[in-house]
Amino acid sequence: MSVSEHTFRLLFPCDCVSAVDENYSDPWAGIAKNRLLADGTKEDIINLIAESPKTISQLAKALELSAPSVYKHINEMLENEIIRDSEEWEKLHPKERYYEPNFPVVDAGECAEVQAICDELSNEIAALFESRRGPFEKVFQTTTLAQNGWTFAEVSQCLFARIQRRAREILEERRTLTPAKTHKNGIAWTFWAEKAPELNKN
């Protein structure tokens, strides 16, 4: 019997750890669940082209790999829409094919004002969750979980995840958040990356 044929099935914290296509959790789960970026070489390639668009030969040299090996990774990521052709760079170099990430790469250094708003909102959400601790505790004591010896603290992460998930659904319904996009391979995901702070150079 397959997982999907069971009448009783658990919903895990993230659907990326489930073999069933539920689409009830994080919008980027499809990336992990379908192993679109599981290969370390693919991650290395994305890091290199996020710095600046590059050709297969440039990537092969940087990674010390053969061009056919890099081409295989590039072709798979193109098919899965993880990367794309860099049209602007190809205009400058019409005889070569350059590649870049097919998702936003956020530079934290350019988003200091936005981050301040995010931090403010995070504090508000945390305070709101804490303010509901009493009602949560009261209702929790009536559940079979409490009767079986579990504490509110042990399910608090689950409750917060449910709140976060439902809030995302509401914002997607209102189009404040863009729902996960179904790609050519049939997998739905929304993805992005953030530039890590530069390491101090000696």
N, C-alpha and C positions, 0 to 999 in steps of 0.2 A: 504494500500500500504506500502510495506517495504521500509526502507531507500535505499536499493540497487536498487529499481525500479524507483526512481526519475530520471528524465532526467537532472535536475540541482542539483548539489551537491557541497557543500563547502569542500575544503581541509583544515583541521584544522592545527594549528602549529605542532602538533604531532599526528600521526595516532593512538596513544594509547588512544585518547579521542574520537575516531570515532567508530561507530558500524560496519563500512564497512572494509573489509580486503583489504587495499590499498598497504601496505608495501612501502610507499613513504617517510617515515621519519626515525626516529632513529632506529637503529638495535636492540635495547633492548625493543622497544615498545610492542612486543608480550608478554613480561612478565607482564606488567601492563594491557594491553588490555584483556588478557585472565585470569587475576586474579590468576596467578600462584604463586604469593607471597603476596597475599592480607591479609592473616591471620597473626596477630601479633605473634602468637606462632611459625609459620614457620620461621619468621625472627629471633626470639629468638633462635630457633634450629640452624639456619645457623650461627649465631654469636658464638654459643657454639662450633660447630664442626669446625669452621674456626680457633678457638684458638688451638684446637687439636681434632683429630678424636675421636668420642665417640659412645658408644652403646646406645640402647634404654633405658636400665635400668639406665645408667649414666645420660642421658638426663632427664628422668622422675624424678630422684632425684633432679637434679639441678633446674628443673622448678616446682617442687612440683606438678606434674601431674601424673595421672595413666599411667602405661606402655601401655595399649591399646590405650589411647588417643594419646600418642606420636607416637605409631606405625602407627596410621591412617595418621598423618601428614608425617611421614617418607615415608610411602608407596606412598602417593600422590606425594611427591617430587621426589621419585625414578622414578615413572611412567613418570613424566614430565621432567626428566633428570636435575633437579635443583641440586640434590646431587647424590653421587655415593658411592659404597663400597670402603673403604680404603684398598686396597690390601696389602700395606706395613704393616699396623697395624695388619691386620688379619694374616699375616705370623708370627708375634710375638705372637699373641693370636688366634691360629687356631680354638678355640672352641667358639669364640665370633665374632659377626658381627659389624664392626665399619663403621661409615659414615663420609664423608667429602664433601665439596662443589664441584660441577662439573663445576666450572668456576674459573678463576684466581682470587686470592686475592692479591692485590698489596700492598706492604709495602712501604709507602712513605719514611720512613727512609732509605731504601735501594736504593732509586731511586733519590737521591739528584742531581746527575749529569744529569740524564735524565730530571728531573724537570727543571733544568737550561736551557736545550735545549727547553723544552716545553714553558717556560716563554719567551724565546727569540723569538720563532716562533709566539707566541700569540701577542707579541708586533709588530712584522712585519705585521701580518694579520690585526691588529687594525689600524696600520698606513696606510696600503694599502686601507682599507675600507674608512678611513677618507680622503685619497687623492682623492677618487672618489666622494666626496660629491658634488662638483660643477656639474659635468655631471649628477649625479643622480637628483639633484634639477632641472636642466634645463629640463630634459626629464619629470620629474614628473609634472611640471607645465602644460604640454600638455595633461595630463590624465584627465578623468572624475572625478577621486578622488579629484584632486586639484580643479576642477570646482565645486565640491559639498562641498567644505570647509574643506577637510582634508588636513593636512600638511605633509610634508616629514617626520618630526619627528615621526608622528603617524604611519607611515608605515615602518620606518627604521628597526624595529625588524623583520618584514616580509621579507624585502629585504635581511637582513643578514642571516636569516634562509634559504632562497632560495640559497644563495651562499654556505652556509655550506652544505646543502643537495646535491647540484650538485657536489661540490668538493668531497664529500664522494662517490657519484656514479662514478665519474671519477677514483678515487683511487681504488675503488672496481673493475672497469673494467680493470684497469692496474694490479690488484692483489697486489697492495701495501697495501691495506686494505683487510682483509678477509670478504667476505659477510656474512650476517646472515645465520646460519645453520638451516635447517629444521630438527626438532627433531621427535622422534617416534610418538608423538601425532599430528603431522602435523603442528605444530606451529614453525615459523621461528624466531629465536632470537639469538643475541650474547650478553653475559652478563659478568659482572665482578664486583668486589667489591674492595674497598680500605680500608685498615686498618686505623681507626681513630687514631690520635696522642694520646698517653697515657696521661691520666689526671695526673696532679701533685699530688703526694701523700703527705699528711701531716705527 
